[in-house]
Amino acid sequence: MSKIPKKLGKKEKDFSGKIVKILAQHANRAFNYKQIATLLEIDDTKGRNEIIKDLKILASKKEIVETEPGRYLVKAISQDYYEGTIDMTGRKTAYFVCPELEEDVFIPTNNLNRALDKDKVKVYVYNRRKGKRPEGEVIEVVERNKTEFVGVIDIQKNFAFVSTANPKMYTDIFIPKDKLGEAEQGDVVLVHIEDWPKKADSPFGSVVKVLGKPGEHNTEIHAILAEYGLPAEFPIEVEVFAQKLDTSISEEEIAKRRDMRETLTFTIDPKDAKDFDDALSFKKLENGNYEIGIHIADVSHYLQEGTILDDEAYQRATSVYLVDRVVPMLPEVLSNFACSLRPNEEKYTFSAVFEIDEKAQVVNEWFGRTVTYSDQRFAYEEAQEMIETKGNKIPAEISITGEEYIVGPEIVDATLKLDELAKILRRKRMADGAISFDKVEVKFNLDEQGEPEGVYFKVSKDANHLIEEFMLLANRKVAEFIGKQKKTFIYRIHDEPNEDKLFAMQTLIAKFGYKIDLREKGNISQSLNQLMADVNGKKEQNLIDTLAIRTMSKAKYSTDNIGHYGLAFDYYSHFTSPIRRYPDVMVHRLLQFYLDGGKSVSEEVYETKCQHCSTMEGLATSAERDSIKYMQVKYMQDHKDEEFLGVISGVTEWGIFVEIIANKCEGMCRIREIKDDYYTFDEKQYALVGQMSKQLLQLGDEVIVKVKNADLVKKQLDFTLIRKNEK
């Protein structure tokens, strides 16, 4: 708990950092010791003598310059003064990240000067001698990354404090009594930082919204959204605007489009999907080739630029998929109805239509607006059954309706041929250097109240790969079509893996008996694919999959096309999901604009939009990850008396992280609580070493654990180590 904000003390012995800060803030002005003492509010003789001494020391170190006797100036600002981003650690220290510097700069706690995680700051860098770790001090917070935070409020008689569960938020927030709003003691609240006075320990804020009581399901889910600045609902004016849209299918609009309603068309989606933004059509041509259409909901027909609906969609940029709910990018009238390619309904679509031969080569391509009619909807499980049984009955237990039924031969034949062609496309992609990350996804069976009843794992099968390959084909060909015209476009790009991370991963996986070939760049993707195949089904699969993914650069949106390393495509875009991704909406608009003969648009304008969409995607991914952690903790709350077999997934000086094999829930066994020996951390072996027994607890070892504590607010599990699982 912080105390009431207080003034800076006047008895500090070392004023060096504050002196450098003052001189850096007034880079072109020389100061004497009296002026510096006044700015630091030092008025005693002892303090002034300390300032004189520190000025001499700084000058001798050449960190400041004595321009004339008794007057000092900071060194050339261009050498030591940089602008960049703060990256907080969990220990109240930080690193300063700046593209101009070869390495990140360490920022001690007392040099943060009110900077928070991901803030844009100006930093004075010192201690840059060879062999020394550079350190710095924040001179100015240029721009706050965020000003709203979620935490629990503690109300005192005349004021309150809000403390967050975020380990990177090193301070609580002071709330004056008149800024409490409707908050009550112990509530989870959203607060806005309004000011951080120079003489205060904590920033000053006000309560924006009361989210509920800690640990309650809806409170924690809304807290996750609020933490990342993601909206939980649409403004009423946006909902009203969407409800008034004309969503009818008119003959006048159909006349402007390619009519494909007579071509066999169907969707394949997850069993619980509510919006269907893509469909496949199939027709065998007289020349023996196949006409395959990838039909995407024509969201841009309804989402007109300059409207409040479009502004809201752009700000959101993506739908957010939490464990128990979807926070859509578009109101339900569009996402689940007008734009959703539901069975037995005519819909406006934007299509990529290909003529493909038996070798899965694209012979001809066509892009444009269409009208389609979905003949049937399948779940992945139903499509998989068709592929595996060559068209026998769909059993009741895997059908959407819960009833056994027979699929028409025309759709069975189409599905089997599409599966055959998809497998050829996939083999070719892998041969070209694509990387296959079929990471196991953790899913939860939830009851009507959203409580977790069980855990299951989502695994991709042929039906998933079928849809994936044709979506990839459409995305690639659309990007290629515009890219070769050298016009501004929105690409989905993915850079090469980080070499340092690859070497670090090599060291880790060697402990499991695996290796990757790092000698030539061309071998890396093939080597990674072999690794993925080798670990498939093994206890360490999830750990190694995670390690491999972390070596990869993050995919993002950009107008600067550098290709997509992971998919091994020179051109790649996102065309296929405009209901849930705003970049796809922009791709549709640009594609139609260029099809109509439009000239290349401003690269600068669209690059800004790309950066916004990439940022929002990152926030949504973090929120989705937090919701999974929350649900895992909630699930494990009810299993405190059980023993679980786990694998050590991380080793630190504080203890070991253990991932339970049966449900992928991860928690920590703290080193001080492992009682059978006194353990120390051996960084080289990624292990804890027992000082008496010499027993190793290292990455990949199997252990038996029990749940010690499940903290829903912090989304953390603490385990008790029962024993190592000796084989």
Secondary structure, 3 states (H helix, E strand, C coil): CCCCCCCCCCCCCCCHHHHHHHHHHCCCCCECHHHHHHHCCCCCHHHHHHHHHHHHHHHHCCCEEEEECCEEEECCHHHHEEEEEEEECCCCCEEEECCCCCCCEEECHHHCCCCCCCCEEEEEEECCCCCCCCEEEEEEEEECCCCEEEEEEEECCCEEEEECCCCCCCCCEEEEHHHCCCCCCCCEEEEEEEECCCCCCCCEEEEEEEEECCCCHHHHHHHHHHHCCCCCCCCHHHHHHHHCCCCCCCHHHHCCCEECCCCCEEEEECCCCCCCCEEEEEEECCCCCEEEEEEEECHHHHCCCCCHHHHHHHHHCECEECCCCEECCCCHHHHHHHCCCCCCCEEEEEEEEEEECCCCCEEEEEEEEEEEECCEEEEHHHHHHHHHHCCCCECHHHCCCCCCECCCHHHHHHHHHHHHHHHHHHHHHHHCCCCCCCCCEEEEEECCCCCEEEEEEECCCHHHHHHHHHHHHHHHHHHHHHHCCCCCCCEEEECCCCHHHHHHHHHHHHHHCCCCCCCCHHHHHHHHHHHHHHHCCCCCHHHHHHHHHHHCCCCEEECCCCCECCCCECCCCCCCCCCCEHHHHHHHHHHHHHHCCCCCCCHHHHHHHHHHHHHHHHHHHHHHHHHHHHHHHHHHHCCCCCCEEEEEEEEECCEEEEEECCCCCEEEEEHHHCCCCCEEEECCCCEEEECCCCCEEECCCEEEEEEEEEECCCCEEEEEEEEECCC
